[in-house]
C-alpha cells in the first residue's frame, strides 16, 4: 500500500480563476472547501480537497494505492 500526495496552486493565476463561487459569496466569507472523490481503478481510492478563496483556488490530492506490487 502506498500513499501519494499532490496538489496545485495554478488556479491562483489570473487566467485560471474559477468562474463560480467567490462572485456570489457574502463579504465576510473568505474561504470555502470542497471534498471530491476521484475515480481511480479499484482497489485504490483517491480524494481531492479544493480550497476556494476570493483570490483563486487550489487543490490537494490524497491517493491510497492499494494495488498488489509484483516483484519482477
Residue pairs with C-beta under 8 A, 6 or more apart in sequence:
1 64
1 65
1 66
2 64
2 65
3 62
3 63
3 64
3 65
4 61
4 62
4 63
4 65
5 60
5 61
5 62
5 63
6 60
6 61
6 63
7 58
7 59
7 60
7 61
8 58
8 59
9 56
9 58
10 16
10 58
11 17
11 18
11 56
11 57
11 58
11 59
12 55
12 56
12 57
12 58
13 56
16 56
17 56
17 57
18 52
18 56
18 57
21 32
21 52
21 57
22 52
22 53
22 54
25 32
25 54
30 53
30 54
31 51
31 52
31 53
32 51
32 52
32 53
33 49
33 50
33 51
33 52
34 49
34 50
34 52
35 47
35 48
35 49
35 50
36 47
36 48
36 49
36 50
37 45
37 46
37 47
38 46
38 47
38 48
38 61
38 63
40 46
40 63
41 67
43 66
43 67
44 63
44 64
44 65
44 66
44 67
45 63
45 64
45 66
46 61
46 62
46 63
46 64
47 61
47 62
48 59
48 60
48 61
48 62
49 59
49 60
49 61
49 62
50 57
50 58
50 59
51 57
51 58
51 59
51 60
